[in-house]
Amino acid sequence: MPSTLIRSFHYRPDDAELDILFVTGRRYVYHDVPPSAAAEFRAASSKGRHFNAHVRGRYRFTFCEQT
């Protein structure tokens, strides 16, 4: 999954949370993300482009402090 914006991600279906770690080291958890939206994100050829168009600004999120 090479991306210039996103280092890694994980979807937790039981909580409907999409956990995204950006290349900057910042980590955000997006809440109430439906399984279909997570599947589309996973299948996207450009994770960064898909994130900007379909995730950013659409779901409530929590910033997780860096450790």
ABEGO torsion letter per residue (X at the ends): XBBAABABBBBBAAAGBBBBBBAAGBBBBBBGBBAAAAAAAAABABAAAAAAAAABGABBBBBBBBX
